[in-house]
Amino acid sequence: MELQLNIGNYSDVGKVRKINEDYFGSYSGSFGNLILVCDGMGGHKGGEIASRLAVETISNYFKKLSDSYNISEEINKSLVAANTSIILKAAEDPELNDMGSTVVLVLIKNGLAYYTSLGDSRIFKIRDGAILQITKDNSLVQQMVDSNIITEDEAKVHPKKNVITKALGTNEELEPEIYEPFKLQINDKLILCSDGLTAHVDEEEIFELSENNLTQQTAQKLVELANERGGTDNITVQIVAVSVKENIVKQSNSNIYLSYLIILISLIALVFILIKFEVISFGEEPRKANNTGNDSPTVLQNTDEVNPDTTNNTKNSVIQSSVNEDSLEIYNVEAPRKANTTENDSTKGLLRSNEEINPTTTNKTKDSVNQSSVNKDSLKIINMEAPNNEQDNNQ
């Protein structure tokens, strides 16, 4: 089971301060997930520089690490590096001599949460309907509480409550406390915050807002609540909510388009194959013409008589060629009528002197019709009639 981290954060200058000296960051990489909140101190200029320098130094340190490393040891080294960076920076400018920064850090890797703190910024854990502060303040009032000098309620209003005993940049000898890691569970929530929140909002209120809102909304509402109650300091909150990562495989648009293209090409290829093997066709094959006449001219014997009716039928003879269901064309060609002549034409037939020409046969020959192609969708009738030649009476 793979965990998913949802991170929300919000920071505000508050109602009293002019500059926000808090700084935060959240980072992810092969090193894991790193979440940081720092609260700078040291006057108008120093606190802002110190908190930003702390976050940048620690995050850059982890970005240079490989996948495998000793997490607790590297957390300690990153804090030492940040401490050194702040001290060196302060040495460059006398106005930065007193600057420093608190820090709360959470590193999540392989389902385990490692964490540490310096100063009075805090980390809370919400699990199974309860909230618990898992860090201890490095402050004067906390030492007094541990020594039973004052109670926790008295510590909240003590005049020395802002005095801290450990921070980055205040001492070359740094002794950070790296807490024992714990295994994250589904629905766990971690709240990292500066003391600007806890000065006005108690644990139960943090719990209620966290349970009833989304992560980012919770961070914003907690800051707004602190501001409504005075906002005497800078306020910064980061929240980490743990859930189950949904492993949804999403196909890119390019892969989808490629799949469609392959299907289309396959269908086209299938159609061509079916046509090739005559499984499907888009029309009937043309029908061959019926030839009802003789190709060679008819030779009349001496005893034959030319019948006029037969002649007309010959001229109206039908030659049927190809039939096409998509087009219908009828060509009606009427041959020109020649003048009557008594001369013999050897190419048309041989007549004997005692034979007579039947006018009915001649008329039928003149009306022959050629039928070519037929199409159901279009019909063209071309009727070409040649002009009648006058009969030659000069015989």
ABEGO torsion letter per residue (X at the ends): XBBBBBBBBBBBAEAABABBABBBBBBBBAAEBBBBBBBBBGEAAAAAAAAAAAAAAAAAAAAABBABBBAAAAAAAAAAAAAAAAAAAAAABAAAAABBBBBBBBBBBGGBBBBBBBEABBBBBBBGGBBBBABBBBBAAAAAAAAGABBAAAAAABAAAABBABBBGABABBBBBBBBBBBBBBGBBBBBBBAAAAAABBAAAAAAAAAABBAAAAAAAAAAAAAAAGGABBBBBBBBBBBBBBBBBBBBAAAAAAAAAAAAAAAAAAAAAAAAAGABBAEBBBBBBBBABBABBBBBBAABBBBAAAAAAAAABBBBBBBBAABBBBBBBBBBBBBBBABBBAAAEBBBAABBBBAAAAAAAAABBBBBBBBAABBBBBBBBBBBBBBBABX
